[in-house]
Amino acid sequence: MSDKIIQVESLTGGYEGKIVLKDVTMEAFKSEVLVIVGRSGCGKSTTINYMLGLQKPYSGKIYFDGVDIWSSPEALTSARRRWGVLFQSGALLGNYTVVENVILPLKEFTSLTRAEMRDVAMSKLELVGMAHAANENPLEISGGMQKRAGLARAMVLDPEILFFDEPSAGLDPVTSAELDNTILSVNRSLGTTLVIVTHELNSIFAISDRVIMLDPEAQGIIASGTARDLADHSEDPRVRSFFGRKIGE
């Protein structure tokens, strides 16, 4: 890993005037799986929101592929077309079929014909093992299937980077492991950069290349490295406590 696709430099931010992150500097490299962890209130989801350009930081810079995303409206729009997001719930619309949900970004951002859009959407559903459910109503399929369908939609524009906020939330351990395998296969087969917020230890060890740990009192990063290195060698009691939990806590 040598090429930085996202750079966060001296970021300070929060909400309603409350500072959650202070002077945070970090990066994500092309084709890596970066996992952001930490206690509740440490700013994990806030960090993702800043990376996505959903909030403008109080101070600091966010670069996507070397370009400051807040340098112009065009820079932010261009960046947003090059990444995808998997929401916690899958965020599928119940008045559309699964494949119609996947097609929605293609309708907004491309000039493909209806047949071409369906072909692209079906190829993404095939990639995540959901082609068989293309014509199902999202409200009538399992939570794990909804997450995989949401992943297909996030991938439909061939993004260079995918963001996930607690992708395993609400899933049983077996389904969570299946989703981890699907996510990892996307990274390995397509080289897509993944930035994932999760607290699930199984997922952290299974899919991460690198882990960044945030802390609410520090208002920033207290550890960075591989999951195994942090679990086995960190001398920080906050890190040891996090990684010392029993699987499933």
Secondary structure, 3 states (H helix, E strand, C coil): CCCEEEEEEEEEEEECCEEEEEEEEEEEECCCEEEEEECCCCCHHHHHHHHCCCCCCCEEEEEECCEECCCCHHHHHHHHCCEEEECCCCCCCCCCCHHHHHHHHHHHHCCCCHHHHHHHHHHHHHHCCCHHHCCCCHHHCCHHHHHHHHHHHHHCCCCCEEEEECCCCCCCHHHHHHHHHHHHHHHHHHCCEEEEECCCHHHHHHHCCEEEEEECCCCEEEEEECHHHHHHHCCCHHHHHHHCCCCCC
